[in-house]
Structures are given as structure tokens and as C-alpha cells.
Amino acid sequence: MHCPSCGQQQVSNETKFCSRCGMPLGVVAEVVAHGGFLPQLAQLNQKKKFFTKKSGVVFGTLWFIF
């Protein structure tokens, strides 16, 4: 694996920090292992939306009746 910051080739893929610049490579290895994204970030982005198509139809219908 190469360091994304300085381009230094690392001795092994289990290296925690770059030997030249000191960049933490644990996160980089995890991103590469999961295909380019972190599963922890996907869990943070899961929010329940209030304004959905269904709630818009219900609101429009109630507004029309009112």
C-alpha cells in the first residue's frame, strides 16, 4: 500500500502510520477494505425524513378539505 499523503510505499498493509510523513493509515486501510466508504458514516446519515411523498399527499389533502 502507498501512503495517500506522500506516496511512500509501506512495508506491509498492517502498518498503522506512514514511515515518512506519519499519516495514520488505519482509516485508509479500512476505507479500501470496505470499497471506498466507511460503514460507520452510513449509520450516521440514516435519518427519518418528515417530508416524504406520503406526508405531502396527506398534507395536501387536508389543506384541500380545510
mmCIF file as Biopython writes it, N, C-alpha, C and O atoms, coordinates in Angstrom:
data_model
#
loop_
_atom_site.group_PDB
_atom_site.id
_atom_site.type_symbol
_atom_site.label_atom_id
_atom_site.label_alt_id
_atom_site.label_comp_id
_atom_site.label_asym_id
_atom_site.label_entity_id
_atom_site.label_seq_id
_atom_site.pdbx_PDB_ins_code
_atom_site.Cartn_x
_atom_site.Cartn_y
_atom_site.Cartn_z
_atom_site.occupancy
_atom_site.B_iso_or_equiv
_atom_site.auth_seq_id
_atom_site.auth_asym_id
_atom_site.pdbx_PDB_model_num
ATOM 1   N N  . MET A ? 1  ? 0.854   -1.170 0.000  1.0 0.0 1  A 1 
ATOM 2   C CA . MET A ? 1  ? 0.000   0.000  0.000  1.0 0.0 1  A 1 
ATOM 3   C C  . MET A ? 1  ? 0.900   1.234  0.000  1.0 0.0 1  A 1 
ATOM 4   O O  . MET A ? 1  ? 1.975   1.240  0.600  1.0 0.0 1  A 1 
ATOM 5   N N  . HIS A ? 2  ? 0.442   2.262  -0.678 1.0 0.0 2  A 1 
ATOM 6   C CA . HIS A ? 2  ? 1.139   3.538  -0.724 1.0 0.0 2  A 1 
ATOM 7   C C  . HIS A ? 2  ? 0.392   4.547  0.149  1.0 0.0 2  A 1 
ATOM 8   O O  . HIS A ? 2  ? -0.834  4.512  0.254  1.0 0.0 2  A 1 
ATOM 9   N N  . CYS A ? 3  ? 1.146   5.432  0.763  1.0 0.0 3  A 1 
ATOM 10  C CA . CYS A ? 3  ? 0.547   6.490  1.579  1.0 0.0 3  A 1 
ATOM 11  C C  . CYS A ? 3  ? -0.145  7.484  0.648  1.0 0.0 3  A 1 
ATOM 12  O O  . CYS A ? 3  ? 0.481   7.947  -0.306 1.0 0.0 3  A 1 
ATOM 13  N N  . PRO A ? 4  ? -1.410  7.831  0.888  1.0 0.0 4  A 1 
ATOM 14  C CA . PRO A ? 4  ? -2.091  8.790  0.023  1.0 0.0 4  A 1 
ATOM 15  C C  . PRO A ? 4  ? -1.568  10.217 0.188  1.0 0.0 4  A 1 
ATOM 16  O O  . PRO A ? 4  ? -1.812  11.067 -0.669 1.0 0.0 4  A 1 
ATOM 17  N N  . SER A ? 5  ? -0.863  10.483 1.265  1.0 0.0 5  A 1 
ATOM 18  C CA . SER A ? 5  ? -0.358  11.830 1.511  1.0 0.0 5  A 1 
ATOM 19  C C  . SER A ? 5  ? 0.974   12.082 0.811  1.0 0.0 5  A 1 
ATOM 20  O O  . SER A ? 5  ? 1.127   13.083 0.111  1.0 0.0 5  A 1 
ATOM 21  N N  . CYS A ? 6  ? 1.944   11.174 0.998  1.0 0.0 6  A 1 
ATOM 22  C CA . CYS A ? 6  ? 3.286   11.420 0.454  1.0 0.0 6  A 1 
ATOM 23  C C  . CYS A ? 6  ? 3.693   10.428 -0.630 1.0 0.0 6  A 1 
ATOM 24  O O  . CYS A ? 6  ? 4.672   10.673 -1.334 1.0 0.0 6  A 1 
ATOM 25  N N  . GLY A ? 7  ? 2.976   9.319  -0.786 1.0 0.0 7  A 1 
ATOM 26  C CA . GLY A ? 7  ? 3.280   8.339  -1.819 1.0 0.0 7  A 1 
ATOM 27  C C  . GLY A ? 7  ? 4.301   7.291  -1.429 1.0 0.0 7  A 1 
ATOM 28  O O  . GLY A ? 7  ? 4.680   6.467  -2.262 1.0 0.0 7  A 1 
ATOM 29  N N  . GLN A ? 8  ? 4.756   7.298  -0.190 1.0 0.0 8  A 1 
ATOM 30  C CA . GLN A ? 8  ? 5.741   6.327  0.289  1.0 0.0 8  A 1 
ATOM 31  C C  . GLN A ? 8  ? 5.131   4.934  0.316  1.0 0.0 8  A 1 
ATOM 32  O O  . GLN A ? 8  ? 4.051   4.738  0.873  1.0 0.0 8  A 1 
ATOM 33  N N  . GLN A ? 9  ? 5.825   3.953  -0.291 1.0 0.0 9  A 1 
ATOM 34  C CA . GLN A ? 9  ? 5.348   2.580  -0.247 1.0 0.0 9  A 1 
ATOM 35  C C  . GLN A ? 9  ? 5.615   2.012  1.139  1.0 0.0 9  A 1 
ATOM 36  O O  . GLN A ? 9  ? 6.714   2.153  1.676  1.0 0.0 9  A 1 
ATOM 37  N N  . GLN A ? 10 ? 4.603   1.368  1.715  1.0 0.0 10 A 1 
ATOM 38  C CA . GLN A ? 10 ? 4.718   0.830  3.062  1.0 0.0 10 A 1 
ATOM 39  C C  . GLN A ? 10 ? 5.187   -0.617 3.013  1.0 0.0 10 A 1 
ATOM 40  O O  . GLN A ? 10 ? 4.985   -1.317 2.021  1.0 0.0 10 A 1 
ATOM 41  N N  . VAL A ? 11 ? 5.817   -1.051 4.098  1.0 0.0 11 A 1 
ATOM 42  C CA . VAL A ? 11 ? 6.371   -2.403 4.173  1.0 0.0 11 A 1 
ATOM 43  C C  . VAL A ? 11 ? 5.257   -3.442 4.149  1.0 0.0 11 A 1 
ATOM 44  O O  . VAL A ? 11 ? 5.365   -4.449 3.449  1.0 0.0 11 A 1 
ATOM 45  N N  . SER A ? 12 ? 4.186   -3.207 4.908  1.0 0.0 12 A 1 
ATOM 46  C CA . SER A ? 12 ? 3.069   -4.153 4.927  1.0 0.0 12 A 1 
ATOM 47  C C  . SER A ? 12 ? 1.755   -3.386 4.970  1.0 0.0 12 A 1 
ATOM 48  O O  . SER A ? 12 ? 1.731   -2.186 5.242  1.0 0.0 12 A 1 
ATOM 49  N N  . ASN A ? 13 ? 0.665   -4.094 4.699  1.0 0.0 13 A 1 
ATOM 50  C CA . ASN A ? 13 ? -0.658  -3.466 4.722  1.0 0.0 13 A 1 
ATOM 51  C C  . ASN A ? 13 ? -1.170  -3.252 6.134  1.0 0.0 13 A 1 
ATOM 52  O O  . ASN A ? 13 ? -2.146  -2.527 6.327  1.0 0.0 13 A 1 
ATOM 53  N N  . GLU A ? 14 ? -0.539  -3.864 7.125  1.0 0.0 14 A 1 
ATOM 54  C CA . GLU A ? 14 ? -0.967  -3.721 8.513  1.0 0.0 14 A 1 
ATOM 55  C C  . GLU A ? 14 ? -0.300  -2.543 9.222  1.0 0.0 14 A 1 
ATOM 56  O O  . GLU A ? 14 ? -0.510  -2.356 10.420 1.0 0.0 14 A 1 
ATOM 57  N N  . THR A ? 15 ? 0.494   -1.749 8.514  1.0 0.0 15 A 1 
ATOM 58  C CA . THR A ? 15 ? 1.188   -0.609 9.103  1.0 0.0 15 A 1 
ATOM 59  C C  . THR A ? 15 ? 0.163   0.426  9.559  1.0 0.0 15 A 1 
ATOM 60  O O  . THR A ? 15 ? -0.749  0.774  8.809  1.0 0.0 15 A 1 
ATOM 61  N N  . LYS A ? 16 ? 0.313   0.915  10.783 1.0 0.0 16 A 1 
ATOM 62  C CA . LYS A ? 16 ? -0.645  1.872  11.359 1.0 0.0 16 A 1 
ATOM 63  C C  . LYS A ? 16 ? -0.364  3.311  10.920 1.0 0.0 16 A 1 
ATOM 64  O O  . LYS A ? 16 ? -1.295  4.095  10.736 1.0 0.0 16 A 1 
ATOM 65  N N  . PHE A ? 17 ? 0.926   3.662  10.751 1.0 0.0 17 A 1 
ATOM 66  C CA . PHE A ? 17 ? 1.299   5.029  10.390 1.0 0.0 17 A 1 
ATOM 67  C C  . PHE A ? 17 ? 2.322   4.988  9.259  1.0 0.0 17 A 1 
ATOM 68  O O  . PHE A ? 17 ? 3.091   4.034  9.138  1.0 0.0 17 A 1 
ATOM 69  N N  . CYS A ? 18 ? 2.324   6.030  8.439  1.0 0.0 18 A 1 
ATOM 70  C CA . CYS A ? 18 ? 3.290   6.133  7.358  1.0 0.0 18 A 1 
ATOM 71  C C  . CYS A ? 18 ? 4.682   6.342  7.949  1.0 0.0 18 A 1 
ATOM 72  O O  . CYS A ? 18 ? 4.850   7.120  8.888  1.0 0.0 18 A 1 
ATOM 73  N N  . SER A ? 19 ? 5.677   5.647  7.399  1.0 0.0 19 A 1 
ATOM 74  C CA . SER A ? 19 ? 7.037   5.757  7.915  1.0 0.0 19 A 1 
ATOM 75  C C  . SER A ? 19 ? 7.701   7.078  7.519  1.0 0.0 19 A 1 
ATOM 76  O O  . SER A ? 19 ? 8.694   7.464  8.135  1.0 0.0 19 A 1 
ATOM 77  N N  . ARG A ? 20 ? 7.188   7.768  6.523  1.0 0.0 20 A 1 
ATOM 78  C CA . ARG A ? 20 ? 7.786   9.023  6.087  1.0 0.0 20 A 1 
ATOM 79  C C  . ARG A ? 20 ? 7.082   10.240 6.693  1.0 0.0 20 A 1 
ATOM 80  O O  . ARG A ? 20 ? 7.736   11.095 7.291  1.0 0.0 20 A 1 
ATOM 81  N N  . CYS A ? 21 ? 5.767   10.325 6.546  1.0 0.0 21 A 1 
ATOM 82  C CA . CYS A ? 21 ? 5.062   11.544 6.976  1.0 0.0 21 A 1 
ATOM 83  C C  . CYS A ? 21 ? 4.267   11.352 8.267  1.0 0.0 21 A 1 
ATOM 84  O O  . CYS A ? 21 ? 3.859   12.339 8.879  1.0 0.0 21 A 1 
ATOM 85  N N  . GLY A ? 22 ? 4.037   10.119 8.695  1.0 0.0 22 A 1 
ATOM 86  C CA . GLY A ? 22 ? 3.324   9.869  9.943  1.0 0.0 22 A 1 
ATOM 87  C C  . GLY A ? 22 ? 1.811   9.863  9.825  1.0 0.0 22 A 1 
ATOM 88  O O  . GLY A ? 22 ? 1.117   9.852  10.842 1.0 0.0 22 A 1 
ATOM 89  N N  . MET A ? 23 ? 1.283   9.869  8.611  1.0 0.0 23 A 1 
ATOM 90  C CA . MET A ? 23 ? -0.173  9.871  8.426  1.0 0.0 23 A 1 
ATOM 91  C C  . MET A ? 23 ? -0.757  8.556  8.942  1.0 0.0 23 A 1 
ATOM 92  O O  . MET A ? 23 ? -0.204  7.495  8.650  1.0 0.0 23 A 1 
ATOM 93  N N  . PRO A ? 24 ? -1.865  8.592  9.705  1.0 0.0 24 A 1 
ATOM 94  C CA . PRO A ? 24 ? -2.484  7.348  10.173 1.0 0.0 24 A 1 
ATOM 95  C C  . PRO A ? 24 ? -3.090  6.568  9.000  1.0 0.0 24 A 1 
ATOM 96  O O  . PRO A ? 24 ? -3.952  7.081  8.287  1.0 0.0 24 A 1 
ATOM 97  N N  . LEU A ? 25 ? -2.642  5.350  8.809  1.0 0.0 25 A 1 
ATOM 98  C CA . LEU A ? 25 ? -3.082  4.543  7.671  1.0 0.0 25 A 1 
ATOM 99  C C  . LEU A ? 25 ? -4.151  3.537  8.039  1.0 0.0 25 A 1 
ATOM 100 O O  . LEU A ? 25 ? -4.640  2.824  7.163  1.0 0.0 25 A 1 
ATOM 101 N N  . GLY A ? 26 ? -4.534  3.452  9.313  1.0 0.0 26 A 1 
ATOM 102 C CA . GLY A ? 26 ? -5.575  2.518  9.723  1.0 0.0 26 A 1 
ATOM 103 C C  . GLY A ? 26 ? -6.910  2.832  9.079  1.0 0.0 26 A 1 
ATOM 104 O O  . GLY A ? 26 ? -7.625  1.924  8.655  1.0 0.0 26 A 1 
ATOM 105 N N  . VAL A ? 27 ? -7.249  4.095  9.003  1.0 0.0 27 A 1 
ATOM 106 C CA . VAL A ? 27 ? -8.516  4.507  8.385  1.0 0.0 27 A 1 
ATOM 107 C C  . VAL A ? 27 ? -8.469  4.270  6.883  1.0 0.0 27 A 1 
ATOM 108 O O  . VAL A ? 27 ? -9.460  3.845  6.288  1.0 0.0 27 A 1 
ATOM 109 N N  . VAL A ? 28 ? -7.326  4.541  6.271  1.0 0.0 28 A 1 
ATOM 110 C CA . VAL A ? 28 ? -7.183  4.332  4.830  1.0 0.0 28 A 1 
ATOM 111 C C  . VAL A ? 28 ? -7.367  2.858  4.486  1.0 0.0 28 A 1 
ATOM 112 O O  . VAL A ? 28 ? -8.041  2.524  3.513  1.0 0.0 28 A 1 
ATOM 113 N N  . ALA A ? 29 ? -6.771  1.983  5.280  1.0 0.0 29 A 1 
ATOM 114 C CA . ALA A ? 29 ? -6.914  0.549  5.033  1.0 0.0 29 A 1 
ATOM 115 C C  . ALA A ? 29 ? -8.363  0.106  5.207  1.0 0.0 29 A 1 
ATOM 116 O O  . ALA A ? 29 ? -8.839  -0.758 4.471  1.0 0.0 29 A 1 
ATOM 117 N N  . GLU A ? 30 ? -9.067  0.690  6.174  1.0 0.0 30 A 1 
ATOM 118 C CA . GLU A ? 30 ? -10.468 0.334  6.394  1.0 0.0 30 A 1 
ATOM 119 C C  . GLU A ? 30 ? -11.348 0.809  5.235  1.0 0.0 30 A 1 
ATOM 120 O O  . GLU A ? 30 ? -12.272 0.107  4.825  1.0 0.0 30 A 1 
ATOM 121 N N  . VAL A ? 31 ? -11.061 1.988  4.715  1.0 0.0 31 A 1 
ATOM 122 C CA . VAL A ? 31 ? -11.814 2.508  3.573  1.0 0.0 31 A 1 
ATOM 123 C C  . VAL A ? 31 ? -11.597 1.626  2.346  1.0 0.0 31 A 1 
ATOM 124 O O  . VAL A ? 31 ? -12.545 1.313  1.626  1.0 0.0 31 A 1 
ATOM 125 N N  . VAL A ? 32 ? -10.367 1.235  2.116  1.0 0.0 32 A 1 
ATOM 126 C CA . VAL A ? 32 ? -10.065 0.365  0.971  1.0 0.0 32 A 1 
ATOM 127 C C  . VAL A ? 32 ? -10.733 -0.994 1.140  1.0 0.0 32 A 1 
ATOM 128 O O  . VAL A ? 32 ? -11.236 -1.561 0.171  1.0 0.0 32 A 1 
ATOM 129 N N  . ALA A ? 33 ? -10.743 -1.518 2.359  1.0 0.0 33 A 1 
ATOM 130 C CA . ALA A ? 33 ? -11.337 -2.828 2.607  1.0 0.0 33 A 1 
ATOM 131 C C  . ALA A ? 33 ? -12.849 -2.826 2.407  1.0 0.0 33 A 1 
ATOM 132 O O  . ALA A ? 33 ? -13.423 -3.856 2.054  1.0 0.0 33 A 1 
ATOM 133 N N  . HIS A ? 34 ? -13.502 -1.687 2.628  1.0 0.0 34 A 1 
ATOM 134 C CA . HIS A ? 34 ? -14.961 -1.606 2.501  1.0 0.0 34 A 1 
ATOM 135 C C  . HIS A ? 34 ? -15.402 -0.995 1.174  1.0 0.0 34 A 1 
ATOM 136 O O  . HIS A ? 34 ? -16.553 -0.582 1.038  1.0 0.0 34 A 1 
ATOM 137 N N  . GLY A ? 35 ? -14.520 -0.934 0.221  1.0 0.0 35 A 1 
ATOM 138 C CA . GLY A ? 35 ? -14.901 -0.488 -1.114 1.0 0.0 35 A 1 
ATOM 139 C C  . GLY A ? 35 ? -15.059 1.008  -1.256 1.0 0.0 35 A 1 
ATOM 140 O O  . GLY A ? 35 ? -15.812 1.456  -2.120 1.0 0.0 35 A 1 
ATOM 141 N N  . GLY A ? 36 ? -14.390 1.790  -0.456 1.0 0.0 36 A 1 
ATOM 142 C CA . GLY A ? 36 ? -14.394 3.242  -0.644 1.0 0.0 36 A 1 
ATOM 143 C C  . GLY A ? 36 ? -15.274 4.025  0.299  1.0 0.0 36 A 1 
ATOM 144 O O  . GLY A ? 36 ? -15.380 5.241  0.138  1.0 0.0 36 A 1 
ATOM 145 N N  . PHE A ? 37 ? -15.908 3.410  1.265  1.0 0.0 37 A 1 
ATOM 146 C CA . PHE A ? 37 ? -16.718 4.151  2.234  1.0 0.0 37 A 1 
ATOM 147 C C  . PHE A ? 37 ? -16.604 3.497  3.597  1.0 0.0 37 A 1 
ATOM 148 O O  . PHE A ? 37 ? -16.220 2.333  3.713  1.0 0.0 37 A 1 
ATOM 149 N N  . LEU A ? 38 ? -16.937 4.247  4.608  1.0 0.0 38 A 1 
ATOM 150 C CA . LEU A ? 38 ? -16.911 3.729  5.977  1.0 0.0 38 A 1 
ATOM 151 C C  . LEU A ? 38 ? -18.325 3.378  6.417  1.0 0.0 38 A 1 
ATOM 152 O O  . LEU A ? 38 ? -19.216 4.222  6.320  1.0 0.0 38 A 1 
ATOM 153 N N  . PRO A ? 39 ? -18.558 2.167  6.894  1.0 0.0 39 A 1 
ATOM 154 C CA . PRO A ? 39 ? -19.906 1.788  7.325  1.0 0.0 39 A 1 
ATOM 155 C C  . PRO A ? 39 ? -20.397 2.622  8.507  1.0 0.0 39 A 1 
ATOM 156 O O  . PRO A ? 39 ? -21.604 2.794  8.678  1.0 0.0 39 A 1 
ATOM 157 N N  . GLN A ? 40 ? -19.477 3.145  9.326  1.0 0.0 40 A 1 
ATOM 158 C CA . GLN A ? 40 ? -19.886 3.968  10.460 1.0 0.0 40 A 1 
ATOM 159 C C  . GLN A ? 40 ? -20.543 5.257  9.982  1.0 0.0 40 A 1 
ATOM 160 O O  . GLN A ? 40 ? -21.472 5.747  10.625 1.0 0.0 40 A 1 
ATOM 161 N N  . LEU A ? 41 ? -20.083 5.812  8.873  1.0 0.0 41 A 1 
ATOM 162 C CA . LEU A ? 41 ? -20.672 7.046  8.356  1.0 0.0 41 A 1 
ATOM 163 C C  . LEU A ? 41 ? -22.048 6.795  7.750  1.0 0.0 41 A 1 
ATOM 164 O O  . LEU A ? 41 ? -22.908 7.674  7.791  1.0 0.0 41 A 1 
ATOM 165 N N  . ALA A ? 42 ? -22.263 5.627  7.196  1.0 0.0 42 A 1 
ATOM 166 C CA . ALA A ? 42 ? -23.578 5.298  6.640  1.0 0.0 42 A 1 
ATOM 167 C C  . ALA A ? 42 ? -24.628 5.246  7.745  1.0 0.0 42 A 1 
ATOM 168 O O  . ALA A ? 42 ? -25.778 5.629  7.528  1.0 0.0 42 A 1 
ATOM 169 N N  . GLN A ? 43 ? -24.240 4.777  8.923  1.0 0.0 43 A 1 
ATOM 170 C CA . GLN A ? 43 ? -25.185 4.720  10.040 1.0 0.0 43 A 1 
ATOM 171 C C  . GLN A ? 43 ? -25.533 6.120  10.535 1.0 0.0 43 A 1 
ATOM 172 O O  . GLN A ? 43 ? -26.649 6.344  11.005 1.0 0.0 43 A 1 
ATOM 173 N N  . LEU A ? 44 ? -24.604 7.063  10.440 1.0 0.0 44 A 1 
ATOM 174 C CA . LEU A ? 44 ? -24.877 8.427  10.889 1.0 0.0 44 A 1 
ATOM 175 C C  . LEU A ? 44 ? -25.835 9.159  9.954  1.0 0.0 44 A 1 
ATOM 176 O O  . LEU A ? 44 ? -26.580 10.038 10.388 1.0 0.0 44 A 1 
ATOM 177 N N  . ASN A ? 45 ? -25.817 8.799  8.679  1.0 0.0 45 A 1 
ATOM 178 C CA . ASN A ? 45 ? -26.635 9.500  7.698  1.0 0.0 45 A 1 
ATOM 179 C C  . ASN A ? 45 ? -28.064 8.972  7.603  1.0 0.0 45 A 1 
ATOM 180 O O  . ASN A ? 45 ? -28.855 9.493  6.817  1.0 0.0 45 A 1 
ATOM 181 N N  . GLN A ? 46 ? -28.408 7.956  8.381  1.0 0.0 46 A 1 
ATOM 182 C CA . GLN A ? 46 ? -29.753 7.399  8.319  1.0 0.0 46 A 1 
ATOM 183 C C  . GLN A ? 46 ? -30.663 8.184  9.258  1.0 0.0 46 A 1 
ATOM 184 O O  . GLN A ? 46 ? -30.724 7.910  10.457 1.0 0.0 46 A 1 
ATOM 185 N N  . LYS A ? 47 ? -31.352 9.143  8.706  1.0 0.0 47 A 1 
ATOM 186 C CA . LYS A ? 47 ? -32.298 9.944  9.470  1.0 0.0 47 A 1 
ATOM 187 C C  . LYS A ? 47 ? -33.695 9.695  8.917  1.0 0.0 47 A 1 
ATOM 188 O O  . LYS A ? 47 ? -33.874 9.470  7.720  1.0 0.0 47 A 1 
ATOM 189 N N  . LYS A ? 48 ? -34.663 9.738  9.790  1.0 0.0 48 A 1 
ATOM 190 C CA . LYS A ? 48 ? -36.027 9.563  9.347  1.0 0.0 48 A 1 
ATOM 191 C C  . LYS A ? 48 ? -36.517 10.894 8.792  1.0 0.0 48 A 1 
ATOM 192 O O  . LYS A ? 48 ? -36.478 11.918 9.474  1.0 0.0 48 A 1 
ATOM 193 N N  . LYS A ? 49 ? -36.974 10.865 7.559  1.0 0.0 49 A 1 
ATOM 194 C CA . LYS A ? 49 ? -37.424 12.082 6.905  1.0 0.0 49 A 1 
ATOM 195 C C  . LYS A ? 49 ? -38.877 12.364 7.265  1.0 0.0 49 A 1 
ATOM 196 O O  . LYS A ? 49 ? -39.713 11.460 7.277  1.0 0.0 49 A 1 
ATOM 197 N N  . PHE A ? 50 ? -39.164 13.610 7.554  1.0 0.0 50 A 1 
ATOM 198 C CA . PHE A ? 50 ? -40.527 14.006 7.858  1.0 0.0 50 A 1 
ATOM 199 C C  . PHE A ? 50 ? -41.273 14.348 6.570  1.0 0.0 50 A 1 
ATOM 200 O O  . PHE A ? 50 ? -42.443 13.996 6.415  1.0 0.0 50 A 1 
ATOM 201 N N  . PHE A ? 51 ? -40.600 15.031 5.648  1.0 0.0 51 A 1 
ATOM 202 C CA . PHE A ? 51 ? -41.235 15.448 4.414  1.0 0.0 51 A 1 
ATOM 203 C C  . PHE A ? 51 ? -41.017 14.393 3.344  1.0 0.0 51 A 1 
ATOM 204 O O  . PHE A ? 51 ? -40.060 14.451 2.572  1.0 0.0 51 A 1 
ATOM 205 N N  . THR A ? 52 ? -41.923 13.432 3.314  1.0 0.0 52 A 1 
ATOM 206 C CA . THR A ? 52 ? -41.875 12.400 2.295  1.0 0.0 52 A 1 
ATOM 207 C C  . THR A ? 52 ? -43.036 12.617 1.333  1.0 0.0 52 A 1 
ATOM 208 O O  . THR A ? 52 ? -43.847 13.526 1.512  1.0 0.0 52 A 1 
ATOM 209 N N  . LYS A ? 53 ? -43.099 11.785 0.330  1.0 0.0 53 A 1 
ATOM 210 C CA . LYS A ? 53 ? -44.179 11.897 -0.650 1.0 0.0 53 A 1 
ATOM 211 C C  . LYS A ? 53 ? -45.532 11.634 0.018  1.0 0.0 53 A 1 
ATOM 212 O O  . LYS A ? 53 ? -46.524 12.305 -0.267 1.0 0.0 53 A 1 
ATOM 213 N N  . LYS A ? 54 ? -45.547 10.647 0.907  1.0 0.0 54 A 1 
ATOM 214 C CA . LYS A ? 54 ? -46.793 10.292 1.591  1.0 0.0 54 A 1 
ATOM 215 C C  . LYS A ? 54 ? -47.270 11.438 2.484  1.0 0.0 54 A 1 
ATOM 216 O O  . LYS A ? 54 ? -48.452 11.780 2.475  1.0 0.0 54 A 1 
ATOM 217 N N  . SER A ? 55 ? -46.351 12.033 3.256  1.0 0.0 55 A 1 
ATOM 218 C CA . SER A ? 55 ? -46.774 13.126 4.134  1.0 0.0 55 A 1 
ATOM 219 C C  . SER A ? 55 ? -47.198 14.343 3.314  1.0 0.0 55 A 1 
ATOM 220 O O  . SER A ? 55 ? -48.066 15.100 3.749  1.0 0.0 55 A 1 
ATOM 221 N N  . GLY A ? 56 ? -46.605 14.545 2.141  1.0 0.0 56 A 1 
ATOM 222 C CA . GLY A ? 56 ? -47.015 15.645 1.270  1.0 0.0 56 A 1 
ATOM 223 C C  . GLY A ? 56 ? -48.425 15.451 0.731  1.0 0.0 56 A 1 
ATOM 224 O O  . GLY A ? 56 ? -49.196 16.407 0.646  1.0 0.0 56 A 1 
ATOM 225 N N  . VAL A ? 57 ? -48.765 14.214 0.366  1.0 0.0 57 A 1 
ATOM 226 C CA . VAL A ? 57 ? -50.112 13.918 -0.130 1.0 0.0 57 A 1 
ATOM 227 C C  . VAL A ? 57 ? -51.137 14.109 0.983  1.0 0.0 57 A 1 
ATOM 228 O O  . VAL A ? 57 ? -52.206 14.676 0.755  1.0 0.0 57 A 1 
ATOM 229 N N  . VAL A ? 58 ? -50.815 13.637 2.182  1.0 0.0 58 A 1 
ATOM 230 C CA . VAL A ? 58 ? -51.729 13.793 3.318  1.0 0.0 58 A 1 
ATOM 231 C C  . VAL A ? 58 ? -51.921 15.266 3.637  1.0 0.0 58 A 1 
ATOM 232 O O  . VAL A ? 58 ? -53.051 15.709 3.847  1.0 0.0 58 A 1 
ATOM 233 N N  . PHE A ? 59 ? -50.845 16.030 3.678  1.0 0.0 59 A 1 
ATOM 234 C CA . PHE A ? 59 ? -50.950 17.454 3.969  1.0 0.0 59 A 1 
ATOM 235 C C  . PHE A ? 59 ? -51.751 18.175 2.897  1.0 0.0 59 A 1 
ATOM 236 O O  . PHE A ? 59 ? -52.587 19.023 3.212  1.0 0.0 59 A 1 
ATOM 237 N N  . GLY A ? 60 ? -51.504 17.847 1.628  1.0 0.0 60 A 1 
ATOM 238 C CA . GLY A ? 60 ? -52.257 18.471 0.535  1.0 0.0 60 A 1 
ATOM 239 C C  . GLY A ? 60 ? -53.738 18.150 0.597  1.0 0.0 60 A 1 
ATOM 240 O O  . GLY A ? 60 ? -54.576 19.015 0.343  1.0 0.0 60 A 1 
ATOM 241 N N  . THR A ? 61 ? -54.061 16.920 0.932  1.0 0.0 61 A 1 
ATOM 242 C CA . THR A ? 61 ? -55.462 16.524 1.038  1.0 0.0 61 A 1 
ATOM 243 C C  . THR A ? 61 ? -56.151 17.248 2.198  1.0 0.0 61 A 1 
ATOM 244 O O  . THR A ? 61 ? -57.270 17.740 2.052  1.0 0.0 61 A 1 
ATOM 245 N N  . LEU A ? 62 ? -55.483 17.308 3.337  1.0 0.0 62 A 1 
ATOM 246 C CA . LEU A ? 62 ? -56.066 18.024 4.472  1.0 0.0 62 A 1 
ATOM 247 C C  . LEU A ? 62 ? -56.203 19.510 4.185  1.0 0.0 62 A 1 
ATOM 248 O O  . LEU A ? 62 ? -57.188 20.132 4.585  1.0 0.0 62 A 1 
ATOM 249 N N  . TRP A ? 63 ? -55.230 20.081 3.498  1.0 0.0 63 A 1 
ATOM 250 C CA . TRP A ? 63 ? -55.308 21.502 3.140  1.0 0.0 63 A 1 
ATOM 251 C C  . TRP A ? 63 ? -56.465 21.742 2.188  1.0 0.0 63 A 1 
ATOM 252 O O  . TRP A ? 63 ? -57.155 22.755 2.306  1.0 0.0 63 A 1 
ATOM 253 N N  . PHE A ? 64 ? -56.695 20.828 1.241  1.0 0.0 64 A 1 
ATOM 254 C CA . PHE A ? 64 ? -57.790 20.972 0.300  1.0 0.0 64 A 1 
ATOM 255 C C  . PHE A ? 64 ? -59.127 20.873 1.009  1.0 0.0 64 A 1 
ATOM 256 O O  . PHE A ? 64 ? -60.044 21.632 0.696  1.0 0.0 64 A 1 
ATOM 257 N N  . ILE A ? 65 ? -59.264 19.940 1.974  1.0 0.0 65 A 1 
ATOM 258 C CA . ILE A ? 65 ? -60.506 19.781 2.722  1.0 0.0 65 A 1 
ATOM 259 C C  . ILE A ? 65 ? -60.771 21.012 3.595  1.0 0.0 65 A 1 
ATOM 260 O O  . ILE A ? 65 ? -61.913 21.453 3.727  1.0 0.0 65 A 1 
ATOM 261 N N  . PHE A ? 66 ? -59.736 21.546 4.172  1.0 0.0 66 A 1 
ATOM 262 C CA . PHE A ? 66 ? -59.876 22.717 5.041  1.0 0.0 66 A 1 
ATOM 263 C C  . PHE A ? 66 ? -60.346 23.897 4.237  1.0 0.0 66 A 1 
ATOM 264 O O  . PHE A ? 66 ? -60.527 24.985 4.784  1.0 0.0 66 A 1 
#
